[in-house]
């Protein structure tokens, strides 16, 4: 999400994202906890790197 309110989709289910529950940012790395509550398959931590 940018200051002007626009945003970009960085990851989807194709990247392993299932029912994200929390997000943490460290530098240009985004950590997304993907809990898989409704699917019950493959809970994981998904990483994304941001560009300006």
C-alpha positions as CSV (number, residue, x, y, z in Angstrom):
1,X,0.0,0.0,0.0
2,X,1.3,3.4,-1.0
3,X,0.9,6.7,0.7
4,X,-1.6,7.8,-2.0
5,X,-3.8,4.7,-1.2
6,X,-3.0,2.7,-4.2
7,X,-1.8,-0.9,-3.7
8,X,-0.4,-4.0,-5.4
9,X,-1.0,-7.6,-4.9
10,X,2.4,-9.2,-4.0
11,X,1.4,-12.8,-3.3
12,X,-1.6,-15.1,-3.8
13,X,-2.7,-18.7,-3.1
14,X,-0.4,-19.7,-6.0
15,X,2.5,-18.6,-3.8
16,X,1.3,-20.6,-0.8
17,X,-0.7,-17.9,0.9
18,X,-3.7,-19.4,2.7
19,X,-5.7,-17.5,5.3
20,X,-3.1,-14.9,6.3
21,X,-3.3,-13.9,9.9
22,X,-0.5,-11.4,10.5
23,X,2.2,-9.4,8.8
24,X,5.6,-8.1,9.9
25,X,7.9,-5.8,8.0
26,X,11.7,-5.7,8.4
27,X,13.5,-3.5,5.9
28,X,12.2,-4.4,2.5
29,X,11.1,-7.9,3.5
30,X,7.5,-8.7,4.4
31,X,6.7,-11.8,6.6
32,X,3.2,-13.1,6.3
33,X,2.0,-15.9,8.6
34,X,-0.3,-18.1,6.5
35,X,-2.3,-20.2,9.0
36,X,-4.4,-22.2,6.6
37,X,-7.3,-22.3,9.1
38,X,-10.0,-23.1,6.6
39,X,-8.0,-25.3,4.3
40,X,-6.1,-27.2,7.0
41,X,-3.2,-27.7,4.6
42,X,0.3,-26.3,4.6
43,X,0.4,-23.5,7.2
44,X,3.6,-21.6,6.6
45,X,5.5,-18.4,6.7
46,X,5.5,-16.6,3.3
47,X,8.1,-14.0,2.5
48,X,7.9,-11.1,0.0
49,X,10.5,-8.5,-1.0
50,X,9.3,-5.0,-1.7
51,X,10.5,-2.6,-4.4
52,X,10.2,1.1,-4.4
